[in-house]
Amino acid sequence: MRNWLVCSYPLPSVSCRRERGGNESPPGHTQSRLRTRNPVSCGAHDTAGAMDSKVSNGASPQDERTTSLLVFGFLQSYPHSRCHQELEVLGHELAVRVAHDDELQTDGNWCSHFRVEGAAETDSQTQEEVVRDIARQLAQVGDRMECSIRPGLVAGLAAQFRNTSLSEEERRRCLAVALEQLVQLCPADMDREKALLLLTMLVAKKVADHSPALLQDVFHTTVTFINQNLLAYVRDLVQNEMD
């Protein structure tokens, strides 16, 4: 299996030098636009707009599982996370959901029950391992990018997730606004979809670490956001690794 996620990332290009800087795009960098169903306000940064997406809301149940496993595996890859207990609860919840769908017995380990509809069990296990390996590689890259995420941005997102008056769509909008700021810190030659996927999950990890009680809300918002904006990329990513 290729270790492309780690090897292809130009680590020296990411630093904390603009941690408190403005939102200028690096030379040659094309500002991306995150997509939500409808434009909704999210404070003073409403200028972010909506990002184009190759796939809208065409996520199948299998896509939901793949994205959920990817995000869950990413969050599990950090041994010093402050939300281990919440992750265990989330893993059990997801295991029950998968077991209900596939009529499987659960042991609380969701990853062991990941199955591909219509595929042989060996193929299912192969895809599960591919997704988990991708998650681990992304987490390794995330270790080197955490310094680019300002504590104030994380605290602000956590406050927005705690705001019960915000709808799920508005939460995704707030996530999109945060990513608009962060994506500008990525190298201009870094694959756009890879950068967005990594940053989306890294922001989820940072917010969950900041406020562990928000883990489930952050997780579900992140999965939906990825399926709305990066579904085609995730599908291709998994398929290419399996070929």
C-alpha positions in Angstrom: 0.0 0.0 0.0 1.3 3.4 -0.9 2.3 5.8 1.8 1.4 8.8 -0.4 -0.3 10.9 2.2 2.9 11.3 4.3 5.5 11.3 1.5 3.7 13.7 -0.8 3.2 16.4 1.9 5.9 19.2 1.8 6.4 19.6 5.5 8.7 22.6 5.4 6.0 24.6 3.7 3.7 24.6 6.7 4.6 26.7 9.7 3.1 28.8 12.4 4.5 32.0 11.1 1.0 33.2 10.1 -0.8 31.9 13.1 -2.1 35.3 13.9 -1.8 36.8 10.4 -4.3 37.8 7.9 -6.1 35.8 5.2 -4.0 36.6 2.2 -3.6 33.7 -0.1 0.0 32.5 -0.9 1.3 33.3 -4.3 -0.3 31.1 -6.9 -2.8 29.8 -4.5 -6.4 29.7 -5.6 -8.8 30.3 -2.7 -11.3 27.5 -2.3 -15.0 27.7 -1.6 -16.7 25.4 0.8 -20.2 24.2 0.1 -23.3 24.2 2.2 -26.8 23.7 1.0 -27.8 27.4 1.5 -25.7 30.3 2.5 -26.3 31.1 6.2 -24.7 33.6 8.4 -21.9 32.7 10.8 -20.8 35.9 12.5 -18.3 38.4 11.0 -16.7 35.9 8.6 -19.8 35.5 6.4 -17.8 36.5 3.4 -16.5 32.9 3.0 -19.3 32.0 0.6 -20.2 28.5 -0.5 -17.6 26.1 -2.0 -18.2 24.2 -5.2 -18.7 20.5 -4.8 -18.4 17.6 -7.3 -21.0 15.7 -5.4 -23.9 17.2 -3.5 -26.0 14.9 -1.3 -25.5 11.6 -3.1 -24.0 9.7 -0.2 -25.2 6.1 0.0 -25.3 4.2 3.2 -22.0 2.7 2.3 -20.5 6.2 1.7 -21.8 7.1 5.2 -20.0 4.2 6.7 -16.8 4.8 4.8 -16.6 8.4 5.8 -17.6 7.6 9.4 -14.9 5.0 9.6 -12.4 7.5 8.2 -13.2 10.2 10.6 -13.5 7.8 13.6 -10.1 6.2 12.7 -8.5 9.6 12.4 -9.7 10.7 15.8 -8.6 7.4 17.3 -5.0 7.9 15.9 -4.2 10.5 18.6 -3.1 8.6 21.8 -3.0 11.8 23.9 -6.5 13.0 23.0 -8.6 14.3 25.8 -11.8 12.6 24.5 -10.9 8.9 24.8 -13.9 8.1 26.9 -16.2 10.0 24.5 -14.6 8.1 21.6 -15.4 4.8 23.2 -19.1 5.8 23.6 -19.2 7.0 20.0 -17.6 3.7 18.8 -20.2 1.7 20.6 -23.0 3.8 19.2 -21.6 3.3 15.7 -21.2 -0.4 16.3 -24.8 -0.8 17.3 -25.9 1.1 14.2 -23.9 -1.1 11.9 -25.0 -4.2 13.7 -28.6 -3.1 13.3 -28.1 -2.5 9.6 -26.3 -5.7 8.9 -27.8 -7.9 11.7 -24.4 -8.4 13.3 -23.5 -9.0 17.0 -21.6 -6.1 18.5 -18.7 -6.2 20.9 -18.3 -2.4 21.2 -15.6 -2.2 18.6 -17.1 -0.5 15.7 -14.2 -1.0 13.3 -14.6 -4.8 13.6 -18.1 -4.6 12.2 -17.4 -2.4 9.2 -18.9 -4.2 6.2 -19.4 -3.4 2.5 -22.8 -4.0 1.1 -22.9 -6.7 -1.6 -19.2 -7.5 -1.3 -17.5 -10.6 0.0 -16.3 -10.5 3.6 -12.7 -10.6 2.6 -13.2 -7.6 0.3 -15.0 -5.9 3.2 -12.1 -6.5 5.5 -9.7 -5.2 2.9 -11.6 -2.0 2.4 -11.8 -1.5 6.2 -8.1 -1.8 6.5 -7.5 0.6 3.6 -9.8 3.2 5.2 -8.1 2.8 8.6 -4.7 3.1 7.1 -5.6 6.3 5.2 -6.9 7.7 8.5 -3.6 6.9 10.3 -1.6 8.5 7.5 -3.7 11.6 7.5 -3.3 11.8 11.3 0.5 11.6 10.9 0.4 14.6 8.5 -2.0 16.3 10.9 0.6 16.1 13.7 2.7 18.5 11.6 -0.1 20.9 10.8 -1.6 21.4 14.2 0.4 24.6 14.9 -1.3 26.3 12.0 -4.7 26.2 13.8 -5.1 29.1 16.2 -6.5 28.3 19.7 -8.9 31.2 19.2 -10.4 29.6 16.0 -10.9 26.3 17.9 -12.5 28.1 20.9 -14.8 30.0 18.6 -15.9 26.8 16.8 -16.5 25.1 20.1 -18.7 28.0 21.2 -20.7 27.8 18.0 -21.2 24.0 18.5 -22.5 24.7 22.0 -24.9 27.3 20.7 -28.2 25.3 20.7 -29.9 27.9 18.6 -27.7 27.0 15.6 -29.1 24.4 13.2 -27.0 21.6 11.8 -26.7 23.4 8.6 -25.4 26.6 10.4 -22.8 24.5 12.2 -21.6 23.2 8.8 -21.5 26.8 7.7 -19.3 27.8 10.7 -17.0 24.9 9.9 -16.8 26.0 6.3 -15.8 29.5 7.4 -13.0 28.2 9.6 -11.7 26.0 6.8 -11.7 29.0 4.5 -9.1 30.6 6.8 -7.0 27.5 7.3 -6.9 26.3 3.7 -5.0 29.5 2.7 -2.1 28.3 4.9 -1.6 25.2 2.8 1.1 25.1 0.1 -0.1 26.2 -3.3 1.0 22.9 -4.8 -0.8 20.7 -2.3 -3.8 18.8 -3.7 -6.9 20.9 -2.8 -9.1 18.0 -1.8 -6.4 16.3 0.2 -5.9 19.6 2.1 -9.6 20.1 2.8 -10.1 16.5 4.0 -7.1 16.7 6.3 -8.0 20.1 7.7 -11.7 19.2 8.2 -10.8 16.2 10.3 -8.0 18.0 12.1 -10.4 20.8 13.1 -12.8 18.2 14.4 -10.1 16.7 16.5 -9.0 20.0 17.9 -12.6 21.1 18.8 -13.3 17.7 20.4 -10.1 18.0 22.4 -11.1 21.5 23.5 -14.6 20.4 24.5 -14.9 16.6 24.7 -18.6 16.8 25.4 -19.1 18.1 21.9 -17.5 15.0 20.3 -20.6 13.4 18.9 -22.0 16.7 17.5 -18.7 17.5 15.9 -18.3 14.0 14.5 -21.7 13.9 12.8 -21.3 17.4 11.4 -17.9 16.5 10.1 -19.1 13.3 8.4 -22.0 15.2 6.7 -19.7 18.0 5.7 -17.2 15.6 4.1 -20.0 13.8 2.3 -21.3 17.1 0.9 -18.0 18.5 -0.2 -15.5 15.7 -0.6 -17.5 12.5 -1.4 -16.0 11.9 -4.8 -12.5 12.4 -3.5 -13.0 10.0 -0.6 -14.5 7.4 -3.0 -11.5 7.7 -5.4 -9.0 7.7 -2.5 -10.3 4.4 -1.2 -10.6 2.8 -4.6 -7.2 3.8 -5.7 -5.6 2.4 -2.5 -7.4 -0.9 -3.1 -6.4 -1.2 -6.7 
